[in-house]
């Protein structure tokens, strides 16, 4: 697992596996966002299975499927809402971490200077 912290309270990663939730929790994250649609991933790591494992460890788990090249306003709103309501650091994953980074940046557009978002 490759955790890439964008801020002190938000990190992204490429696709994780069931065994990674313990390390995510140990790293201090309290909420996990899956930004991948089930259609992209093997059945063994579909959202329901990942949710069960995360919740068994006391982590909040949110599904916000972002389709590459087709991020929606709903994706941005969902990510922003989760970040606003989180009771601690948030960890998001997708295939490479890119979509999770982009949807985070779009959720902060107008709140953080554009140059800073791009640099992050």
C-alpha atoms as one frame of an Amber mdcrd trajectory, in Angstrom:
protein
   0.000   0.000   0.000   1.289   3.423  -0.967  -0.219   6.131   1.266   0.255
   9.596  -0.242  -0.695  12.365   2.188  -2.046  15.443   0.414  -2.690  17.223
   3.715  -2.475  16.337   7.392  -6.070  15.080   7.222  -6.373  13.588   3.722
  -4.373  10.921   1.925  -4.817   8.932  -1.256  -3.597   5.583  -2.473  -3.789
   3.209  -5.395  -6.132   0.227  -4.962  -5.934  -1.383  -1.544  -6.701  -4.923
  -0.415  -8.685  -6.236   2.531  -5.547  -6.713   4.631  -4.644  -3.006   4.285
  -7.449  -1.737   6.522  -5.541  -2.586   9.702  -2.590  -0.467   8.556  -4.929
   2.353   7.501  -6.476   2.375  10.967  -3.064   2.119  12.644  -1.955   5.173
  10.623  -4.759   7.146  12.275  -7.346   7.359   9.516 -10.968   7.146  10.617
 -12.794   7.302   7.279 -12.050   5.475   4.036 -13.491   6.593   0.695 -13.564
   4.160  -2.207 -13.516   6.170  -5.430 -13.708   3.105  -7.709 -16.859   1.661
  -9.252 -17.307  -2.084  -8.730 -17.263  -2.610 -12.503 -13.522  -1.779 -12.512
 -12.378  -4.191  -9.839 -12.346  -7.919  -9.066 -15.345  -9.196  -7.129 -13.160
 -10.079  -4.140 -12.655  -6.363  -3.419 -16.079  -4.984  -4.364 -17.524  -2.225
  -2.195 -19.668  -4.436   0.044 -16.737  -6.685   0.939 -14.432  -3.726   1.563
 -17.102  -1.978   3.650 -17.555  -5.043   5.862 -13.822  -5.278   6.536 -13.448
  -1.539   7.217 -16.442  -1.395   9.531 -15.317  -4.526  11.381 -12.222  -2.526
  12.339 -14.238   0.524  13.362 -13.533   2.593  10.251 -16.186   4.607   8.433
 -16.459   3.523   4.804 -17.933   5.615   2.008 -18.454   4.630  -1.603 -18.117
   7.493  -4.089 -17.512   5.849  -7.486 -15.652   8.224  -9.781 -15.416   7.226
 -13.426 -12.133   8.277 -15.013 -12.631  11.254 -17.294 -16.233  11.661 -16.133
 -16.146  13.190 -12.634 -19.600  14.485 -11.759 -20.752  17.327  -9.563 -22.304
  14.651  -7.326 -18.846  13.027  -6.928 -17.401  16.381  -5.869 -20.252  17.095
  -3.454 -20.048  13.644  -1.901 -16.292  13.917  -1.367 -16.690  17.422   0.101
 -19.490  16.286   2.425 -17.487  13.327   3.703 -14.474  15.545   4.333 -16.590
  18.131   6.148 -18.241  15.526   8.378 -15.204  13.353   9.086 -14.213  13.070
  12.727 -10.547  12.624  11.826  -8.186  11.965   8.922  -9.639  10.587   5.672
  -8.027   8.015   3.389  -9.284   7.700  -0.214  -8.339   5.198  -2.875  -8.907
   4.490  -6.559  -6.848   2.710  -9.221  -3.813   4.999  -8.950  -4.779   7.682
  -6.421  -5.264  10.215  -9.215  -9.078  10.376  -9.182  -9.078  10.609  -5.387
  -6.649  13.540  -5.669  -8.613  15.308  -8.396 -11.990  14.998  -6.672 -10.373
  16.341  -3.463  -8.970  19.324  -5.360 -12.307  20.039  -7.031 -14.051  19.831
  -3.650 -11.703  22.592  -2.445 -11.940  24.819  -5.534 -12.597  28.385  -4.474
 -11.550  27.616  -0.882  -7.852  26.967  -1.450  -5.862  28.996  -3.992  -5.681
  27.272  -7.383  -1.865  27.266  -7.444  -1.821  25.526  -4.077  -4.334  22.888
  -5.215  -2.270  22.178  -8.324   0.956  21.985  -6.315  -0.634  19.574  -3.853
